[in-house]
Amino acid sequence: MTLSAARSGWGDDPDELRFDQADRELVGAGFRLPYESASAEGCARVPATPPVQPGGLRADETRDFRLEVTTELCRAPGDTVLTCLRDLDVLDEPLEARIGIAPDVALLIQHDTIVGWSLTDPARYLTTGFAAPDPNPLKNRNPATLGRLRALDRALRNQHEDRHRADALLALIGKLVEDYADRPAGQKP
C-alpha cells in the first residue's frame, strides 16, 4: 500500500486498486490524501460503525481500477484514524460496510459504491516525500564502474539524435564521475 501526500499542483490523481492478472486478487492500493482536512464539525460526523469486516477484494475482470478522487480528509482525535471521503455528503446516510483490504486499511461502502477509505495507525504508514540526504555518503571508487561511466559519456557525446536527453544524461554522468572518481583535485574527468 502506498500513500501519497497532498495533490499540490499535480491535478486530481485518482486512488488506484491493482489486481493480479492471474487470480484477480488485490495486490496493491495507492491512495492520495486530500490537500486539506475537513472541518472539525464535518469530521465529527464520521461514524465508528459499521465495524471493519475482514475480507479483501477480487476483481471481476483482469484490470486495475481507479477510484473516485477523495476530497475530504477527516482526522480522528490524536490522528489515530484517517478517513478520506469522496465528499462529506456521503455522511448524510449510513455507511453499509467497511471492508478491510489490508492491515489497518478499509474501504467505505455506501449503496454498493466505494465512497472513501480509512486508515488506522496512520503514523505507521505515512512518510514525507523527501528524506534528508546522508551526510556521509558511501563513495564507491570501483574502477570498472568509473570505466563504464566514462565509456557511456563518450557514447553520448557522439550521439547526434535526441540531444536534449543526451545532454541531461551527460550532466548527470559528469557529476557522478566528478564525485566518485579517485583523482587528484582539480583534474577534469
N, CA and C atoms as an extended XYZ file, in Angstrom:
567
Properties=species:S:1:pos:R:3:atomname:S:1:resname:S:1:resid:I:1 pbc="F F F"
N         0.837       -1.171        0.000 N   MET     1
C         0.000        0.000        0.000 CA  MET     1
C         0.879        1.230        0.000 C   MET     1
N         0.501        2.220       -0.767 N   THR     2
C         1.221        3.482       -0.764 CA  THR     2
C         0.262        4.612       -0.465 C   THR     2
N         0.769        5.583        0.242 N   LEU     3
C         0.005        6.798        0.485 CA  LEU     3
C         0.850        7.951       -0.002 C   LEU     3
N         0.266        8.802       -0.800 N   SER     4
C         0.970        9.977       -1.288 CA  SER     4
C         0.456       11.198       -0.573 C   SER     4
N         1.320       12.193       -0.476 N   ALA     5
C         0.931       13.437        0.179 CA  ALA     5
C        -0.009       14.228       -0.712 C   ALA     5
N        -0.312       15.417       -0.279 N   ALA     6
C        -1.293       16.269       -0.937 CA  ALA     6
C        -1.037       16.441       -2.418 C   ALA     6
N        -2.070       16.833       -3.114 N   ARG     7
C        -2.040       16.969       -4.567 CA  ARG     7
C        -1.567       18.341       -5.017 C   ARG     7
N        -0.622       18.925       -4.377 N   SER     8
C        -0.218       20.286       -4.702 CA  SER     8
C         0.264       20.400       -6.135 C   SER     8
N        -0.602       20.890       -7.006 N   GLY     9
C        -0.234       21.174       -8.378 CA  GLY     9
C        -0.176       19.971       -9.288 C   GLY     9
N        -0.493       18.769       -8.822 N   TRP    10
C        -0.396       17.586       -9.675 CA  TRP    10
C        -1.714       17.214      -10.295 C   TRP    10
N        -2.744       17.972      -10.068 N   GLY    11
C        -4.055       17.598      -10.558 CA  GLY    11
C        -4.693       16.609       -9.600 C   GLY    11
N        -5.869       16.163       -9.925 N   ASP    12
C        -6.586       15.246       -9.046 CA  ASP    12
C        -6.362       13.816       -9.501 C   ASP    12
N        -5.270       13.232       -9.064 N   ASP    13
C        -4.986       11.843       -9.380 CA  ASP    13
C        -5.942       10.957       -8.608 C   ASP    13
N        -6.499        9.948       -9.251 N   PRO    14
C        -7.418        9.071       -8.543 CA  PRO    14
C        -6.660        8.059       -7.688 C   PRO    14
N        -7.365        7.501       -6.702 N   ASP    15
C        -6.832        6.376       -5.957 CA  ASP    15
C        -6.908        5.162       -6.884 C   ASP    15
N        -6.034        4.191       -6.654 N   GLU    16
C        -5.975        3.042       -7.546 CA  GLU    16
C        -5.952        1.741       -6.770 C   GLU    16
N        -6.586        0.735       -7.331 N   LEU    17
C        -6.518       -0.627       -6.826 CA  LEU    17
C        -5.906       -1.478       -7.918 C   LEU    17
N        -4.899       -2.271       -7.564 N   ARG    18
C        -4.216       -3.117       -8.550 CA  ARG    18
C        -4.471       -4.588       -8.219 C   ARG    18
N        -4.753       -5.361       -9.252 N   PHE    19
C        -5.100       -6.761       -9.090 CA  PHE    19
C        -4.151       -7.650       -9.874 C   PHE    19
N        -3.891       -8.836       -9.331 N   ASP    20
C        -3.060       -9.828      -10.005 CA  ASP    20
C        -3.758      -10.258      -11.290 C   ASP    20
N        -3.016      -10.360      -12.368 N   GLN    21
C        -3.604      -10.706      -13.654 CA  GLN    21
C        -4.091      -12.157      -13.703 C   GLN    21
N        -3.461      -13.042      -12.934 N   ALA    22
C        -3.840      -14.454      -12.977 CA  ALA    22
C        -5.058      -14.757      -12.110 C   ALA    22
N        -4.972      -14.447      -10.814 N   ASP    23
C        -6.079      -14.835       -9.923 CA  ASP    23
C        -7.011      -13.681       -9.569 C   ASP    23
N        -6.726      -12.470      -10.066 N   ARG    24
C        -7.562      -11.276       -9.891 CA  ARG    24
C        -7.691      -10.839       -8.439 C   ARG    24
N        -6.774      -11.299       -7.559 N   GLU    25
C        -6.771      -10.874       -6.158 CA  GLU    25
C        -6.103       -9.508       -6.040 C   GLU    25
N        -6.517       -8.725       -5.067 N   LEU    26
C        -5.928       -7.413       -4.823 CA  LEU    26
C        -4.464       -7.575       -4.422 C   LEU    26
N        -3.570       -6.868       -5.111 N   VAL    27
C        -2.146       -6.939       -4.786 CA  VAL    27
C        -1.560       -5.576       -4.416 C   VAL    27
N        -2.291       -4.514       -4.638 N   GLY    28
C        -1.773       -3.195       -4.295 CA  GLY    28
C        -2.856       -2.140       -4.317 C   GLY    28
N        -2.640       -1.113       -3.523 N   ALA    29
C        -3.563        0.015       -3.473 CA  ALA    29
C        -2.744        1.280       -3.314 C   ALA    29
N        -3.079        2.291       -4.068 N   GLY    30
C        -2.427        3.590       -3.959 CA  GLY    30
C        -3.463        4.630       -3.604 C   GLY    30
N        -3.277        5.296       -2.463 N   PHE    31
C        -4.224        6.307       -2.009 CA  PHE    31
C        -3.524        7.657       -1.913 C   PHE    31
N        -4.231        8.702       -2.261 N   ARG    32
C        -3.712       10.059       -2.163 CA  ARG    32
C        -4.531       10.824       -1.140 C   ARG    32
N        -3.833       11.554       -0.289 N   LEU    33
C        -4.518       12.335        0.738 CA  LEU    33
C        -5.012       13.652        0.160 C   LEU    33
N        -6.237       14.053        0.502 N   PRO    34
C        -6.696       15.382        0.097 CA  PRO    34
C        -5.782       16.453        0.682 C   PRO    34
N        -5.736       17.595        0.027 N   TYR    35
C        -4.820       18.656        0.399 CA  TYR    35
C        -5.103       19.226        1.781 C   TYR    35
N        -6.362       19.377        2.125 N   GLU    36
C        -6.715       19.987        3.409 CA  GLU    36
C        -7.645       19.083        4.191 C   GLU    36
N        -7.614       19.229        5.517 N   SER    37
C        -8.519       18.479        6.388 CA  SER    37
C        -9.895       19.122        6.382 C   SER    37
N       -10.911       18.280        6.559 N   ALA    38
C       -12.276       18.778        6.696 CA  ALA    38
C       -12.395       19.486        8.044 C   ALA    38
N       -13.451       20.243        8.199 N   SER    39
C       -13.684       20.956        9.461 CA  SER    39
C       -13.892       19.960       10.593 C   SER    39
N       -13.709       20.427       11.824 N   ALA    40
C       -13.920       19.570       12.997 CA  ALA    40
C       -15.361       19.075       13.039 C   ALA    40
N       -16.319       19.941       12.646 N   GLU    41
C       -17.723       19.539       12.638 CA  GLU    41
C       -17.962       18.430       11.620 C   GLU    41
N       -17.361       18.549       10.465 N   GLY    42
C       -17.500       17.511        9.442 CA  GLY    42
C       -16.875       16.202        9.889 C   GLY    42
N       -15.695       16.274       10.486 N   CYS    43
C       -15.014       15.068       10.952 CA  CYS    43
C       -15.780       14.388       12.078 C   CYS    43
N       -16.477       15.166       12.892 N   ALA    44
C       -17.247       14.580       13.993 CA  ALA    44
C       -18.395       13.725       13.479 C   ALA    44
N       -18.799       13.914       12.237 N   ARG    45
C       -19.895       13.136       11.651 CA  ARG    45
C       -19.463       11.754       11.175 C   ARG    45
N       -18.162       11.495       11.084 N   VAL    46
C       -17.689       10.196       10.597 CA  VAL    46
C       -18.074        9.127       11.621 C   VAL    46
N       -18.895        8.157       11.217 N   PRO    47
C       -19.348        7.159       12.173 CA  PRO    47
C       -18.271        6.117       12.482 C   PRO    47
N       -18.362        5.540       13.666 N   ALA    48
C       -17.456        4.459       14.055 CA  ALA    48
C       -17.997        3.113       13.582 C   ALA    48
N       -19.234        3.105       13.133 N   THR    49
C       -19.835        1.862       12.665 CA  THR    49
C       -20.148        1.990       11.188 C   THR    49
N       -20.307        0.958       10.475 N   PRO    50
C       -20.178       -0.414       10.905 CA  PRO    50
C       -18.718       -0.788       11.151 C   PRO    50
N       -18.495       -1.847       11.941 N   PRO    51
C       -17.117       -2.262       12.190 CA  PRO    51
C       -16.477       -2.815       10.915 C   PRO    51
N       -15.165       -2.799       10.907 N   VAL    52
C       -14.431       -3.314        9.746 CA  VAL    52
C       -14.633       -4.819        9.653 C   VAL    52
N       -15.031       -5.254        8.478 N   GLN    53
C       -15.173       -6.682        8.199 CA  GLN    53
C       -13.938       -7.146        7.438 C   GLN    53
N       -13.199       -8.117        7.991 N   PRO    54
C       -12.030       -8.593        7.242 CA  PRO    54
C       -12.507       -9.202        5.935 C   PRO    54
N       -11.755       -8.995        4.927 N   GLY    55
C       -12.181       -9.513        3.630 CA  GLY    55
C       -11.050       -9.434        2.650 C   GLY    55
N       -11.213       -8.610        1.720 N   GLY    56
C       -10.281       -8.469        0.624 CA  GLY    56
C       -11.088       -8.172       -0.613 C   GLY    56
N       -10.421       -8.054       -1.709 N   LEU    57
C       -11.103       -7.769       -2.968 CA  LEU    57
C       -10.609       -8.714       -4.040 C   LEU    57
N       -11.509       -9.068       -4.892 N   ARG    58
C       -11.174       -9.850       -6.079 CA  ARG    58
C       -11.911       -9.204       -7.245 C   ARG    58
N       -11.185       -8.910       -8.304 N   ALA    59
C       -11.768       -8.229       -9.453 CA  ALA    59
C       -12.611       -9.184      -10.287 C   ALA    59
N       -13.674       -8.663      -10.880 N   ASP    60
C       -14.489       -9.457      -11.794 CA  ASP    60
C       -13.787       -9.668      -13.124 C   ASP    60
N       -12.907       -8.729      -13.468 N   GLU    61
C       -12.160       -8.824      -14.720 CA  GLU    61
C       -10.710       -8.451      -14.460 C   GLU    61
N        -9.824       -8.841      -15.332 N   THR    62
C        -8.391       -8.620      -15.117 CA  THR    62
C        -7.981       -7.242      -15.613 C   THR    62
N        -8.087       -6.278      -14.710 N   ARG    63
C        -7.617       -4.921      -14.978 CA  ARG    63
C        -7.504       -4.194      -13.647 C   ARG    63
N        -6.778       -3.093      -13.641 N   ASP    64
C        -6.670       -2.270      -12.454 CA  ASP    64
C        -7.833       -1.278      -12.456 C   ASP    64
N        -8.148       -0.747      -11.279 N   PHE    65
C        -9.292        0.153      -11.151 CA  PHE    65
C        -8.863        1.461      -10.517 C   PHE    65
N        -9.464        2.533      -10.978 N   ARG    66
C        -9.264        3.854      -10.384 CA  ARG    66
C       -10.529        4.211       -9.631 C   ARG    66
N       -10.334        4.734       -8.437 N   LEU    67
C       -11.463        5.143       -7.610 CA  LEU    67
C       -11.680        6.641       -7.742 C   LEU    67
N       -12.878        7.063       -7.448 N   GLU    68
C       -13.180        8.493       -7.488 CA  GLU    68
C       -12.277        9.227       -6.499 C   GLU    68
N       -11.842       10.392       -6.861 N   VAL    69
C       -10.944       11.191       -6.037 CA  VAL    69
C       -11.613       11.539       -4.711 C   VAL    69
N       -10.877       11.344       -3.621 N   THR    70
C       -11.395       11.774       -2.321 CA  THR    70
C       -11.028       13.238       -2.119 C   THR    70
N       -11.975       13.994       -1.569 N   THR    71
C       -11.750       15.432       -1.398 CA  THR    71
C       -11.760       15.856        0.060 C   THR    71
N       -12.217       14.964        0.945 N   GLU    72
C       -12.350       15.321        2.358 CA  GLU    72
C       -11.491       14.410        3.226 C   GLU    72
N       -10.575       14.990        3.954 N   LEU    73
C        -9.728       14.261        4.896 CA  LEU    73
C       -10.253       14.534        6.298 C   LEU    73
N       -10.698       13.477        6.971 N   CYS    74
C       -11.199       13.596        8.340 CA  CYS    74
C       -10.213       12.909        9.268 C   CYS    74
N        -9.802       13.655       10.289 N   ARG    75
C        -8.808       13.151       11.238 CA  ARG    75
C        -9.467       12.934       12.591 C   ARG    75
N        -9.300       11.714       13.120 N   ALA    76
C        -9.824       11.418       14.456 CA  ALA    76
C        -8.928       12.100       15.479 C   ALA    76
N        -9.439       12.323       16.702 N   PRO    77
C        -8.599       12.924       17.745 CA  PRO    77
C        -7.296       12.137       17.919 C   PRO    77
N        -6.206       12.861       17.993 N   GLY    78
C        -4.899       12.236       18.128 CA  GLY    78
C        -4.402       11.595       16.848 C   GLY    78
N        -5.093       11.845       15.739 N   ASP    79
C        -4.730       11.259       14.435 CA  ASP    79
C        -4.606        9.744       14.502 C   ASP    79
N        -5.486        9.111       15.275 N   THR    80
C        -5.459        7.657       15.376 CA  THR    80
C        -6.095        6.988       14.168 C   THR    80
N        -6.978        7.721       13.475 N   VAL    81
C        -7.624        7.217       12.265 CA  VAL    81
C        -7.719        8.368       11.264 C   VAL    81
N        -7.375        8.065       10.020 N   LEU    82
C        -7.622        9.000        8.921 CA  LEU    82
C        -8.735        8.411        8.079 C   LEU    82
N        -9.706        9.242        7.735 N   THR    83
C       -10.789        8.817        6.866 CA  THR    83
C       -10.844        9.788        5.704 C   THR    83
N       -10.779        9.265        4.499 N   CYS    84
C       -10.867       10.103        3.305 CA  CYS    84
C       -12.157        9.750        2.581 C   CYS    84
N       -12.934       10.785        2.280 N   LEU    85
C       -14.247       10.598        1.674 CA  LEU    85
C       -14.341       11.329        0.346 C   LEU    85
N       -15.175       10.792       -0.519 N   ARG    86
C       -15.462       11.434       -1.807 CA  ARG    86
C       -15.960       12.845       -1.548 C   ARG    86
N       -16.873       13.001       -0.605 N   ASP    87
C       -17.337       14.299       -0.124 CA  ASP    87
C       -18.081       14.069        1.182 C   ASP    87
N       -18.297       15.112        1.951 N   LEU    88
C       -18.962       14.965        3.247 CA  LEU    88
C       -20.439       14.589        3.123 C   LEU    88
N       -21.027       14.797        1.949 N   ASP    89
C       -22.435       14.448        1.752 CA  ASP    89
C       -22.690       12.954        1.920 C   ASP    89
N       -21.676       12.122        1.734 N   VAL    90
C       -21.893       10.680        1.918 CA  VAL    90
C       -22.265       10.373        3.367 C   VAL    90
N       -21.947       11.276        4.293 N   LEU    91
C       -22.262       11.047        5.702 CA  LEU    91
C       -23.723       11.352        6.028 C   LEU    91
N       -24.496       11.831        5.032 N   ASP    92
C       -25.917       12.086        5.247 CA  ASP    92
C       -26.697       10.775        5.400 C   ASP    92
N       -26.103        9.675        4.945 N   GLU    93
C       -26.711        8.354        5.063 CA  GLU    93
C       -25.704        7.421        5.717 C   GLU    93
N       -26.173        6.338        6.337 N   PRO    94
C       -25.229        5.423        6.986 CA  PRO    94
C       -24.361        4.688        5.967 C   PRO    94
N       -23.160        4.348        6.414 N   LEU    95
C       -22.292        3.501        5.598 CA  LEU    95
C       -22.824        2.076        5.666 C   LEU    95
N       -22.767        1.361        4.547 N   GLU    96
C       -23.235       -0.028        4.526 CA  GLU    96
C       -22.180       -0.984        5.053 C   GLU    96
N       -20.901       -0.675        4.757 N   ALA    97
C       -19.847       -1.612        5.154 CA  ALA    97
C       -18.503       -0.918        5.179 C   ALA    97
N       -17.624       -1.519        5.949 N   ARG    98
C       -16.196       -1.184        5.941 CA  ARG    98
C       -15.494       -2.500        5.657 C   ARG    98
N       -14.888       -2.590        4.498 N   ILE    99
C       -14.247       -3.837        4.099 CA  ILE    99
C       -12.747       -3.698        4.279 C   ILE    99
N       -12.171       -4.510        5.143 N   GLY   100
C       -10.734       -4.493        5.369 CA  GLY   100
C       -10.015       -5.115        4.190 C   GLY   100
N        -9.103       -4.358        3.578 N   ILE   101
C        -8.365       -4.883        2.427 CA  ILE   101
C        -6.893       -5.120        2.749 C   ILE   101
N        -6.443       -4.616        3.880 N   ALA   102
C        -5.057       -4.794        4.335 CA  ALA   102
C        -5.051       -4.432        5.817 C   ALA   102
N        -3.980       -4.786        6.531 N   PRO   103
C        -3.937       -4.385        7.938 CA  PRO   103
C        -4.132       -2.869        8.058 C   PRO   103
N        -5.076       -2.474        8.859 N   ASP   104
C        -5.370       -1.066        9.155 CA  ASP   104
C        -6.030       -0.290        8.025 C   ASP   104
N        -6.352       -0.921        6.906 N   VAL   105
C        -6.947       -0.211        5.760 CA  VAL   105
C        -8.312       -0.800        5.435 C   VAL   105
N        -9.310        0.071        5.323 N   ALA   106
C       -10.658       -0.372        4.972 CA  ALA   106
C       -11.248        0.544        3.910 C   ALA   106
N       -12.007       -0.047        3.006 N   LEU   107
C       -12.779        0.721        2.037 CA  LEU   107
C       -14.158        0.963        2.625 C   LEU   107
N       -14.699        2.152        2.412 N   LEU   108
C       -16.013        2.522        2.930 CA  LEU   108
C       -17.035        2.392        1.812 C   LEU   108
N       -18.097        1.647        2.084 N   ILE   109
C       -19.075        1.308        1.063 CA  ILE   109
C       -20.429        1.910        1.417 C   ILE   109
N       -21.074        2.490        0.389 N   GLN   110
C       -22.425        3.030        0.536 CA  GLN   110
C       -23.135        2.824       -0.795 C   GLN   110
N       -24.311        2.243       -0.759 N   HIS   111
C       -25.076        1.951       -1.981 CA  HIS   111
C       -24.231        1.163       -2.984 C   HIS   111
N       -23.500        0.184       -2.470 N   ASP   112
C       -22.654       -0.709       -3.287 CA  ASP   112
C       -21.556        0.035       -4.043 C   ASP   112
N       -21.164        1.193       -3.539 N   THR   113
C       -20.123        2.004       -4.172 CA  THR   113
C       -19.066        2.369       -3.135 C   THR   113
N       -17.816        2.375       -3.551 N   ILE   114
C       -16.739        2.814       -2.659 CA  ILE   114
C       -16.812        4.334       -2.563 C   ILE   114
N       -17.035        4.851       -1.355 N   VAL   115
C       -17.170        6.296       -1.161 CA  VAL   115
C       -15.995        6.879       -0.386 C   VAL   115
N       -15.044        6.023       -0.008 N   GLY   116
C       -13.870        6.500        0.712 CA  GLY   116
C       -13.084        5.349        1.291 C   GLY   116
N       -12.142        5.700        2.140 N   TRP   117
C       -11.295        4.697        2.784 CA  TRP   117
C       -10.853        5.213        4.136 C   TRP   117
N       -10.437        4.299        4.992 N   SER   118
C        -9.951        4.711        6.303 CA  SER   118
C        -8.659        3.968        6.618 C   SER   118
N        -7.850        4.609        7.437 N   LEU   119
C        -6.564        4.056        7.836 CA  LEU   119
C        -6.394        4.254        9.332 C   LEU   119
N        -6.241        3.160       10.056 N   THR   120
C        -5.931        3.270       11.475 CA  THR   120
C        -4.422        3.192       11.638 C   THR   120
N        -3.911        3.797       12.693 N   ASP   121
C        -2.482        3.848       12.966 CA  ASP   121
C        -1.715        4.477       11.793 C   ASP   121
N        -2.137        5.665       11.340 N   PRO   122
C        -1.530        6.261       10.149 CA  PRO   122
C        -0.046        6.577       10.289 C   PRO   122
N         0.426        6.842       11.493 N   ALA   123
C         1.847        7.172       11.649 CA  ALA   123
C         2.731        6.022       11.184 C   ALA   123
N         2.197        4.839       11.208 N   ARG   124
C         2.952        3.660       10.767 CA  ARG   124
C         3.157        3.649        9.248 C   ARG   124
N         2.293        4.335        8.502 N   TYR   125
C         2.322        4.260        7.039 CA  TYR   125
C         2.736        5.540        6.336 C   TYR   125
N         2.549        6.686        6.962 N   LEU   126
C         2.803        7.952        6.286 CA  LEU   126
C         4.253        8.379        6.447 C   LEU   126
N         4.831        8.850        5.378 N   THR   127
C         6.175        9.409        5.405 CA  THR   127
C         6.172       10.668        4.564 C   THR   127
N         7.170       11.482        4.757 N   THR   128
C         7.292       12.660        3.907 CA  THR   128
C         7.829       12.212        2.557 C   THR   128
N         7.615       13.007        1.547 N   GLY   129
C         8.063       12.655        0.210 CA  GLY   129
C         9.560       12.717        0.039 C   GLY   129
N        10.245       13.434        0.907 N   PHE   130
C        11.677       13.605        0.754 CA  PHE   130
C        12.374       13.321        2.074 C   PHE   130
N        13.482       12.658        1.998 N   ALA   131
C        14.288       12.382        3.183 CA  ALA   131
C        15.551       13.236        3.115 C   ALA   131
N        16.092       13.554        4.262 N   ALA   132
C        17.335       14.322        4.301 CA  ALA   132
C        18.466       13.472        3.725 C   ALA   132
N        19.369       14.069        2.961 N   PRO   133
C        20.461       13.295        2.393 CA  PRO   133
C        21.418       12.814        3.479 C   PRO   133
N        22.048       11.697        3.205 N   ASP   134
C        23.027       11.123        4.124 CA  ASP   134
C        24.220       12.079        4.195 C   ASP   134
N        24.597       12.544        5.397 N   PRO   135
C        25.722       13.480        5.494 CA  PRO   135
C        27.068       12.811        5.199 C   PRO   135
N        27.139       11.504        5.286 N   ASN   136
C        28.370       10.765        4.997 CA  ASN   136
C        28.101        9.677        3.969 C   ASN   136
N        27.858       10.046        2.706 N   PRO   137
C        27.528        9.029        1.714 CA  PRO   137
C        28.729        8.119        1.436 C   PRO   137
N        28.401        6.881        1.117 N   LEU   138
C        29.443        5.937        0.736 CA  LEU   138
C        29.876        6.247       -0.678 C   LEU   138
N        31.140        6.405       -0.896 N   LYS   139
C        31.653        6.705       -2.234 CA  LYS   139
C        32.364        5.474       -2.761 C   LYS   139
N        31.799        4.878       -3.792 N   ASN   140
C        32.345        3.674       -4.398 CA  ASN   140
C        33.288        4.079       -5.519 C   ASN   140
N        34.545        3.803       -5.347 N   ARG   141
C        35.531        4.172       -6.371 CA  ARG   141
C        35.944        2.941       -7.165 C   ARG   141
N        34.973        2.159       -7.549 N   ASN   142
C        35.218        0.955       -8.324 CA  ASN   142
C        35.707        1.359       -9.715 C   ASN   142
N        36.928        0.961      -10.079 N   PRO   143
C        37.471        1.355      -11.384 CA  PRO   143
C        36.620        0.872      -12.553 C   PRO   143
N        36.041       -0.324      -12.457 N   ALA   144
C        35.217       -0.829      -13.560 CA  ALA   144
C        33.974        0.033      -13.749 C   ALA   144
N        33.375        0.465      -12.651 N   THR   145
C        32.186        1.318      -12.736 CA  THR   145
C        32.546        2.659      -13.351 C   THR   145
N        33.662        3.229      -12.915 N   LEU   146
C        34.090        4.508      -13.487 CA  LEU   146
C        34.407        4.366      -14.969 C   LEU   146
N        34.986        3.240      -15.342 N   GLY   147
C        35.277        2.994      -16.753 CA  GLY   147
C        34.004        2.933      -17.579 C   GLY   147
N        32.981        2.269      -17.044 N   ARG   148
C        31.701        2.188      -17.765 CA  ARG   148
C        31.050        3.564      -17.866 C   ARG   148
N        31.156        4.365      -16.808 N   LEU   149
C        30.600        5.721      -16.867 CA  LEU   149
C        31.309        6.567      -17.923 C   LEU   149
N        32.619        6.435      -17.980 N   ARG   150
C        33.373        7.213      -18.981 CA  ARG   150
C        33.054        6.746      -20.399 C   ARG   150
N        32.873        5.430      -20.597 N   ALA   151
C        32.504        4.911      -21.923 CA  ALA   151
C        31.115        5.417      -22.320 C   ALA   151
N        30.200        5.446      -21.374 N   LEU   152
C        28.865        5.967      -21.634 CA  LEU   152
C        28.931        7.456      -21.964 C   LEU   152
N        29.786        8.196      -21.274 N   ASP   153
C        29.989        9.621      -21.546 CA  ASP   153
C        30.442        9.816      -22.997 C   ASP   153
N        31.438        9.017      -23.431 N   ARG   154
C        31.922        9.137      -24.824 CA  ARG   154
C        30.818        8.801      -25.827 C   ARG   154
N        30.055        7.744      -25.560 N   ALA   155
C        28.994        7.344      -26.486 CA  ALA   155
C        27.929        8.433      -26.606 C   ALA   155
N        27.577        9.047      -25.484 N   LEU   156
C        26.565       10.106      -25.524 CA  LEU   156
C        27.073       11.352      -26.243 C   LEU   156
N        28.345       11.637      -26.100 N   ARG   157
C        28.911       12.809      -26.800 CA  ARG   157
C        28.890       12.615      -28.309 C   ARG   157
N        28.994       11.353      -28.767 N   ASN   158
C        28.992       11.058      -30.204 CA  ASN   158
C        27.591       10.862      -30.775 C   ASN   158
N        26.597       10.845      -29.917 N   GLN   159
C        25.218       10.660      -30.372 CA  GLN   159
C        24.678       11.992      -30.871 C   GLN   159
N        24.041       11.982      -32.041 N   HIS   160
C        23.539       13.227      -32.619 CA  HIS   160
C        22.025       13.351      -32.519 C   HIS   160
N        21.340       12.259      -32.190 N   GLU   161
C        19.886       12.294      -32.066 CA  GLU   161
C        19.506       12.568      -30.617 C   GLU   161
N        18.376       13.202      -30.434 N   ASP   162
C        17.813       13.474      -29.106 CA  ASP   162
C        18.840       14.139      -28.192 C   ASP   162
N        19.388       15.237      -28.640 N   ARG   163
C        20.463       15.922      -27.911 CA  ARG   163
C        20.038       16.411      -26.527 C   ARG   163
N        18.786       16.803      -26.362 N   HIS   164
C        18.356       17.298      -25.048 CA  HIS   164
C        18.504       16.216      -23.981 C   HIS   164
N        18.052       15.015      -24.282 N   ARG   165
C        18.187       13.919      -23.313 CA  ARG   165
C        19.643       13.520      -23.144 C   ARG   165
N        20.367       13.468      -24.240 N   ALA   166
C        21.787       13.114      -24.152 CA  ALA   166
C        22.535       14.123      -23.285 C   ALA   166
N        22.252       15.410      -23.458 N   ASP   167
C        22.924       16.439      -22.656 CA  ASP   167
C        22.560       16.325      -21.176 C   ASP   167
N        21.305       15.990      -20.884 N   ALA   168
C        20.895       15.809      -19.488 CA  ALA   168
C        21.636       14.626      -18.866 C   ALA   168
N        21.741       13.531      -19.609 N   LEU   169
C        22.480       12.367      -19.105 CA  LEU   169
C        23.965       12.678      -18.958 C   LEU   169
N        24.522       13.434      -19.892 N   LEU   170
C        25.932       13.818      -19.797 CA  LEU   170
C        26.210       14.622      -18.532 C   LEU   170
N        25.296       15.518      -18.188 N   ALA   171
C        25.467       16.312      -16.971 CA  ALA   171
C        25.458       15.411      -15.737 C   ALA   171
N        24.539       14.469      -15.704 N   LEU   172
C        24.468       13.534      -14.577 CA  LEU   172
C        25.721       12.665      -14.505 C   LEU   172
N        26.138       12.111      -15.627 N   ILE   173
C        27.327       11.246      -15.644 CA  ILE   173
C        28.565       12.034      -15.264 C   ILE   173
N        28.688       13.252      -15.763 N   GLY   174
C        29.831       14.088      -15.408 CA  GLY   174
C        29.899       14.338      -13.908 C   GLY   174
N        28.746       14.569      -13.294 N   LYS   175
C        28.695       14.783      -11.844 CA  LYS   175
C        29.074       13.509      -11.096 C   LYS   175
N        28.573       12.358      -11.557 N   LEU   176
C        28.931       11.085      -10.907 CA  LEU   176
C        30.427       10.818      -10.999 C   LEU   176
N        30.983       11.025      -12.166 N   VAL   177
C        32.417       10.805      -12.345 CA  VAL   177
C        33.206       11.758      -11.459 C   VAL   177
N        32.787       13.014      -11.428 N   GLU   178
C        33.467       14.010      -10.595 CA  GLU   178
C        33.395       13.649       -9.117 C   GLU   178
N        32.202       13.224       -8.666 N   ASP   179
C        32.013       12.915       -7.252 CA  ASP   179
C        32.715       11.642       -6.808 C   ASP   179
N        32.799       10.658       -7.673 N   TYR   180
C        33.253        9.342       -7.243 CA  TYR   180
C        34.608        8.917       -7.803 C   TYR   180
N        35.157        9.672       -8.705 N   ALA   181
C        36.449        9.290       -9.286 CA  ALA   181
C        37.569        9.497       -8.276 C   ALA   181
N        38.544        8.616       -8.303 N   ASP   182
C        39.711        8.730       -7.449 CA  ASP   182
C        40.791        9.436       -8.280 C   ASP   182
N        40.832       10.742       -8.172 N   ARG   183
C        41.765       11.517       -8.986 CA  ARG   183
C        42.258       12.708       -8.171 C   ARG   183
N        43.341       13.284       -8.559 N   PRO   184
C        43.836       14.469       -7.867 CA  PRO   184
C        42.846       15.609       -8.013 C   PRO   184
N        42.791       16.481       -7.004 N   ALA   185
C        41.899       17.632       -7.022 CA  ALA   185
C        42.158       18.486       -8.239 C   ALA   185
N        41.110       18.972       -8.838 N   GLY   186
C        41.216       19.862       -9.983 CA  GLY   186
C        41.313       19.168      -11.325 C   GLY   186
N        41.575       17.865      -11.357 N   GLN   187
C        41.668       17.145      -12.626 CA  GLN   187
C        40.286       16.919      -13.189 C   GLN   187
N        40.100       17.212      -14.451 N   LYS   188
C        38.796       17.023      -15.099 CA  LYS   188
C        38.588       15.548      -15.401 C   LYS   188
N        37.308       15.047      -15.313 N   PRO   189
C        37.032       13.644      -15.649 CA  PRO   189
C        37.234       13.383      -17.119 C   PRO   189
